[in-house]
């Protein structure tokens, strides 16, 4: 019963985040325009078929959409003293973090389902839908949990956290098989195994091209493990840094 009450309060935080932070100019730029321009600049004048381009675009769209705002929610609220009110209210820290994650997940799923996937269907690309839908939901939680982990250092300046986020996010893009299939990455293939984006991109390739480096079951299982691990570490790190925020 106590968990159910915490989940209700967590959902209230989700609604608050969606109404305040999302669908703003900075989120649109970081979540949609930047990955779009990066992707276009990479594929420009390259002879790539549509089914080869779509998995990378899908991975980038979800990764940037769900991690566009999550890293800076806590610094913003620390700076405005609203985070202090949240932690002093009858809501657990894990529920606060889960609320932030849920807002990010809903925004990311909206972007992917109504923009990217709709475009794919209109272009006539065939999709093996069930693994991709299930994997997209898990990956959204995973990438959002990574965003909350990035926000764990006790900073009250969003610019400081955004710098850390950029240092982490852009290298992950380039080692995760987004632009180049894992089989063609050479030595960097070893590094790609440590990125959760690798497994979502691989799952997207299976769902669209019918081929993948790992099996869909492995991709889903590893994404689930990453999600749990990142969420637990994020909660523990936020608990450790909580006293330093005030």
C-alpha positions, 0 to 999 in steps of 0.5 A: 500500500505504501508503494502504491501511494509513492507511485501516485506521488511519483506520477504527480511529479511526472505531470509536473515535469511534463507541464514545466520542462518539456515541449520547450525550445531548448528541449526541441533543439537538443532532443530533435534538431541536434540528432537530426542534423548530426544524422543528415550530415553523416549520411549526406552523399553516402549511398545508403538504403533506407532500411540501413539508415532508419535503425540509426535514426531511430536509436538517435531519436529515442536516445536524445529525446529521453535524455534531453531534459532529465539531466538538468531537472535536478540542477534546475530544481536545486537552484530554484529551491523546489527540489528541497521542497520535494525531498522534505515532502512525504515522498521517497527519493526513488519516487522523485527520480522515477517521476522524472524518468517517467516524464522523460519516457513518455516524451521520448515514446511520443517523439518516436511513435508519432514522428519517427515510426509514423514516418517509417510506416509512410515510407513503406519500410517493413517492421517486425513490430513486437520486439521493437515496441517492447525494446523501445519502452525498455530502452526509453527507461534505460536512457532516461535512467542514464540521464538521471544518473548524469544529474546526480552530482550536486550541482545547481547550474544546468550548464555544468551538467549539460557539459557532462551529458555532452561528454557522455552522450556523443561518444556513446552515439559513435561507438554504439553502431548508430552510423556503422554496423557493429560487424564493421567497427573493428576494435571499437566493437569491444567498446560498443558492448558497454553502451546500452544504445548498442543493443537498442540499435541492434534490435532496431536493425533486426526489426527493420533489416531482419539481421542483427549482431545479437539475438533479439532476446539478448538485446532485450535482456541486456537493455533490461539489466542496464535499466535496473543497474542505472536506476539503482546507481542513480538513486544511490548516487542521489542519496549520497549527494543529497546533503551537498545540494542544500 
